[in-house]
Amino acid sequence: MKTKKALIIIDMLNDFVLENAPLEVPSTRNIIPALKKEIKESREQGNPIIYVTDNHEENDIEFKRMNWPAHAIKGTHGSDIIEDLKPQNGDIIVSKTNYSAFHSGNLHNVLKELEVDTLTITGTVTHICVLFMAYDGVLRGYNVEVPKSCVAGQNEEDDESAFKIMREVLGVKVI
């Protein structure tokens, strides 16, 4: 059986990427060229491109529980995918309200409908949403790969811890 990949792009939203954004992760700006290349290659290969986006209510309990500022509020500029990576016709957007679109979104159903068996997970934040999406993907039977050049984290130590867990505990192919 032929492998069918999907490119997953997590939370490349204004509220994470733009300077002075509520949950700015400065390193996200460094991965944009690599993500553009990955998107181009996925389009050329006919692989689906799925944007996974935080999509919170104004009073989301996550903000208080995690002591985070309000971010990616439904319908705001902050919840929009950055201009450099805007989806094209045919791309899919799956919203989530927590770390994984497998739990709070319909990602699994979308992937099943597309007959995808391999996920290339990219985006931000390496040790949070990227890690938990990889975990959920593996537990649901998907092959998962994470290209280091296409993920961004808050610091190198957290990134390396996440990569180690992905490789040694989950069997993710960290590229």
N, C-alpha and C positions, 0 to 999 in steps of 0.2 A: 504494500500500500504506500502511495506517495505521501510524503509529509506535506501538510498544509499549515503554513505559519500565519500568525496574525501579529502585527506590530501594535503594541500597547504603549500609549504615551500618557503618563500619569501626571496630572496636576501642573502642567505647564501653563499656569494661569497668571494673570496680571498680579494678583495678590501674593504670589510666590516669587515672581521673576523681576518685576519692575523695582527700580531703586526706591527705597523708603516705603515699600509695600508693607502691609501689616505683618506678614510672615515671610518677609524677604529671605530668600536663600541665594546669596550672591553668586554662588557657583553655577546656578541654573543658566546664567547668561553665557558661561563658557561652553556649555554642551550644545548650544543651538546649532552651530555648524555641523556637528556630528549627527544630530537629530535630523537636520535637513537632508543629509546624505542618506541616512537610514530610510527616511520617508521616500526619497526618490527611488532608491533600490526596491523598496516594497511595492511602489506603484509599478515599476518596470516588470517585476515578477508577478504582478497581479494579486499580491497578498493584501488582505483587508487591513485597513488602518483604523484603529479604535482609540479614540481619545477618552480617557477616564478622568472625570472632573469632580472635584469637591463641589458640593452644592448644598450649602447650609441655610437653615432658618436663622433669623436675627438672634434668637435667644437659644441657640443650640447648646445643649448641656455640655458638649465637648469643650466649649470655650472656658467654662467655669472649672470643669473637672481637671483640665490640663493647664489652666491658667494661661490660655492663649488669647490673643486679641481676636475679635470678630474678624472673620475672613471668608472669602468666597461665598458671600451672601447671595442667594438666588436672585438673579435678575440684575445684579450690579456689574459695573465695569470690572471690578476685582475678580469676579467669577468667570470672566471671559478668557478664552484661550488667547495667548499672546499673538500679536499681529504676525510675527515672523513664522508662526507655525499654524496659521489658520487652516482649518479643515477645508477640503474640496468636496465637490459633489461626489457622493458615494462613500465618503468616510462616515464613520459611525461615532456617535458621542454617547457615552454611558455615564450617567451621574451617580455619585455616591455621597453618603453622608457620614461615612467613617473611613477607616484606613483601607478597606478593600471593597471593590465593586462586586466581588463575589457575594458579600454579605448584604450590602445595602444598595445593590444595583442589580440589573438583569444581565450582567456580563456572561455568566455561564450559559444562559439560554441563547444569547447572541452567538457565542462561540459554537455551541452545538448546532445551531441552524446553519452556520457557515462551514460546518464539518472541519473545524480547526483542531489540530492535535498538538501544535507547538506554539508557545508564546514567546515573543521577544519583548521583554519588559524594559521600558525606558522611562525617564522623567525624574520626578523629585517626590519625596525625600528618600534617599537610599535606605536608611535604617528604619524608616516608618512605612510609608505606603508602598514603596518598591518591595521591601522585604515581606510585608504581609500579603501583597498580591502574589508574590512568588510562592510563598507558603501555601496560600489557598489554591493556586494553580496546580502545584505539585500534588496536594491532597486530593484534588479532583481528577488526577490522572493525566494532566498535560505535561509534555516536555517543556521545560522552561529554560530560557537563556537570557542572560543579562549582560549587555555590552557595557563595560566600565566607562567607555567614552561617552555614553548616552544617559548616564544617571548622575544626579547631583545630590550632595548632602550638605549637612551643616558643618561638618569637619571630617578630616581624614580618618581619625580614630573611629568614629561612628561608621563611616563607610567601610573600613577594613573589617570591623566586627560583623557588619551585615554581610559582606562578601564571604567571610569565613563560615557563617551560619548557612548561607545559601549553598555554598560548595559542599561543606562537610556534613551538614545535617539534612539538607533537603535534596542534594544531588543536582542542584541547578548548575548549568554550564555558564560560568562567569567568563566572559570573553575579554 
